Amino acid sequence: MVLAGEDDFAELRAEFPKAETAGQRSVVLVDLDRVSDACGYAVPLMQHVGERDTLDRSHGRRDDDCFTGCWRQKNARSIDGLSAIPVDPSAPDPSSTSLP
């Protein structure tokens, strides 16, 4: 994982087409050994018609404090209970924080 502000973040972020950057915390790097899917005989044909801008517009109305507070409150742990991305270097370890 490369956090926003780290040396490689800007270069990795440039790989994504959306220009909006508000609220972005990291780029997650994944090594895959295998990718598989189910039978595609019944999967409908779909066409990509564009990117949605709903999240970008929403984030554009918020300031950095809003993101930090939300991350602290709602994103301290992953859905499997692991510590998530730290909000800032001085923040306490999220795994030691009890959430409602």
C-alpha positions as CSV (number, residue, x, y, z in Angstrom):
1,M,0.0,0.0,0.0
2,V,1.2,3.5,-0.9
3,L,-0.3,6.3,1.2
4,A,-1.1,9.7,-0.2
5,G,2.0,11.9,0.3
6,E,4.5,9.0,0.0
7,D,7.0,9.1,-2.8
8,D,5.3,6.8,-5.3
9,F,1.7,7.9,-4.7
10,A,1.6,10.6,-7.5
11,E,3.0,8.2,-10.1
12,L,0.6,5.4,-9.2
13,R,-2.4,7.8,-8.9
14,A,-1.7,9.0,-12.4
15,E,-2.7,5.5,-13.6
16,F,-6.3,6.2,-12.8
17,P,-8.4,8.3,-15.2
18,K,-10.4,10.3,-12.7
19,A,-9.0,13.8,-12.0
20,E,-10.7,14.3,-8.7
21,T,-8.4,13.7,-5.7
22,A,-10.4,14.8,-2.7
23,G,-10.6,12.2,0.0
24,Q,-8.0,9.8,-1.5
25,R,-5.8,8.0,1.0
26,S,-3.9,5.3,-0.8
27,V,-3.2,3.1,-3.7
28,V,-3.3,-0.6,-2.8
29,L,-0.9,-2.8,-4.7
30,V,-1.9,-6.4,-5.1
31,D,0.1,-9.4,-6.4
32,L,-2.2,-12.0,-7.9
33,D,-1.4,-15.6,-8.4
34,R,-4.6,-16.5,-10.1
35,V,-7.8,-14.9,-11.5
36,S,-10.8,-17.0,-12.3
37,D,-14.5,-16.4,-13.0
38,A,-17.6,-18.4,-13.2
39,C,-19.2,-19.6,-16.4
40,G,-20.0,-16.5,-18.5
41,Y,-22.8,-18.0,-20.6
42,A,-25.6,-16.2,-18.8
43,V,-23.7,-13.0,-18.0
44,P,-25.4,-10.1,-19.8
45,L,-23.6,-8.0,-22.3
46,M,-22.8,-4.5,-20.9
47,Q,-21.3,-1.4,-22.2
48,H,-19.2,1.2,-20.3
49,V,-20.8,4.6,-21.0
50,G,-18.8,6.7,-18.7
51,E,-17.6,7.4,-15.1
52,R,-20.0,8.5,-12.4
53,D,-19.2,11.9,-10.8
54,T,-21.4,11.5,-7.7
55,L,-18.6,10.7,-5.3
56,D,-16.4,13.4,-6.8
57,R,-19.1,16.1,-6.4
58,S,-19.8,15.0,-2.9
59,H,-16.1,15.1,-1.9
60,G,-15.7,18.5,-3.5
61,R,-18.2,19.9,-1.0
62,R,-16.1,18.7,2.0
63,D,-12.9,19.8,3.6
64,D,-10.0,17.7,4.9
65,D,-11.3,17.7,8.5
66,C,-14.5,16.0,7.3
67,F,-12.5,13.1,5.8
68,T,-10.2,12.7,8.8
69,G,-13.2,12.6,11.2
70,C,-15.1,10.1,9.0
71,W,-12.0,7.9,8.6
72,R,-11.4,7.9,12.4
73,Q,-15.0,7.1,13.2
74,K,-16.0,4.7,10.4
75,N,-12.8,3.3,8.8
76,A,-10.5,2.4,11.7
77,R,-10.8,-1.3,10.9
78,S,-11.5,-3.3,7.8
79,I,-14.6,-5.4,7.5
80,D,-12.6,-8.4,8.7
81,G,-11.4,-6.5,11.8
82,L,-7.9,-5.7,10.7
83,S,-6.3,-2.3,11.4
84,A,-7.0,0.0,8.5
85,I,-5.1,2.9,7.0
86,P,-3.9,5.3,9.7
87,V,-5.5,8.7,9.7
88,D,-2.3,10.4,10.6
89,P,1.1,9.4,12.1
90,S,0.1,10.7,15.5
91,A,-3.3,8.9,15.6
92,P,-3.6,5.9,18.0
93,D,-3.5,2.4,16.5
94,P,-7.1,1.7,15.3
95,S,-7.0,-1.9,16.5
96,S,-6.8,-0.6,20.0
97,T,-9.9,1.6,19.6
98,S,-13.4,0.3,20.2
99,L,-16.0,1.4,17.8
100,P,-19.8,1.4,18.1
